[in-house]
Amino acid sequence: MARILIATEKPFAAIAVKGIREVVEQDAGDELLLLEKYTDKNQLLDAVKDVDALIIRSDKIDAEVLAAAKQLKIVVRAGAGYDNVDLEAATTHGICVMNTPGQNSNAVAELAFGLMVMAVRNFYNGTSGSELKGKKLGIHAFGNVGRNVARIAKGFGMKIFAYDAFCPKQAIAEAGVTPVDSAEQLYETCDVISLHIPVTAETKNSIGADLVGRMPKGGLLVNTARKEVIHEAELIQLMEARPDLKYVTDIMPVAHEEFATKFPGRYFSTPKKMGAQTAEANINAGIAAAKQIEAYFKNGVETFRVNK
C-alpha cells in the first residue's frame, strides 16, 4: 500500500480532496494523507518523511524537502507550471516529477479575457472605452492555454495571430489561427498580446522594451504566465515614454507599487495569482494528479514527466 500525501499551503477545494481520495483509496487501495494550510517548512519536512508520493500546488519542493523524503518516488504538481520543484535534486534522488498540463487551461484563458475586457473598458471607470471585436490578438506561446485563448477569441470576433518557437506553423494554422515568423512580428502586428510562455533561462526577462515597444498605438499586454518573464524596469521606462500602453496581469510584479503609482488607469494586477483559481480547475488538476500517480505505480506510466 502506497502512502500519498497532499501537501498544500493553499488547500484544494473539499470536493477536489474527495475526488482524489476516491482515486487513491477506493480505486487503488492506497492511503491518502493531508497536510493543509501549513505555516512552517518544518511541518512539510516532517510530513514527507515516510510517504511514497506527493501532490502539491504552488508549494516549494526544494532539495531539502526531497532529501527528507526518503521513500518518495513521485511528485505531481497539480497544474502546468513546475518551477517550484527542484528538478535536478529530484533526479539526483531518483524521484519522478510530473505536472498536469491542460487541466486549468480554460480557467487561465477565461481570466486572460476578463483582464482584456476590463482594460479596454478603462477599468470600468465610467469613461468610454473600446471593443475587442476586430482587434488583432497575438498569442505568445500556443500550448494548452494559448489554444483556449484562441477558441474564446473567435467568439469575440478578433483577428488571431500566434507565435511559438516550438509549435509547427501548420498546427497553429490548423487551429484557425494565423502563424507568424517571430516574436518581433507578433508584437508589431497585434493590438493585444496574451503571454503564455514558461519561465526558462531563455525567457526570463525576455518581455521588455524591444518587444512591447513594437506594439501599435494603444497596445495592451496581458500576462497570465509568470512574472519572471517580464523585464519590469524596461516595461516601466517604456510605459513612461508611451502613455498609450496598458499592462494587466494576475502575477503581481516585484515593482507593483511603482507600476500602480505611475500608471493609474493603465495597469492592474490581481492580489495573487488567480489563473487556475476556479472550482473546476481545482478539481480537474487534483484528480488528474492522483490518477497519474496511480498509473505510475501500477504501470510505470510517465507521460507527463518533466525531469530526466
Secondary structure, 3 states (H helix, E strand, C coil): CCEEEEEECCCCCHHHHHHHHHHHHHHCCCEEEEEECCCCHHHHHHHCCCCCEEEECCCCECHHHHHHCCCCCEEEECCCCCCCECHHHHHHCCCEEEECCCCCHHHHHHHHHHHHHHHHCHHHCCCCCCCCCCCEEEEECCCHHHHHHHHHHHHHCCEEEEECCCCCHHHHHHCCCEECCCHHHHHHHCCEEEECCCCCCCCCCCECHHHHCCCCCCCEEEECCCHHHECHHHHHHHHHHCCCCEEEECCCCCCHHHHHHHCCCCEEECCCCCCCCCHHHHHHHHHHHHHHHHHHHHHCCCCCECCC
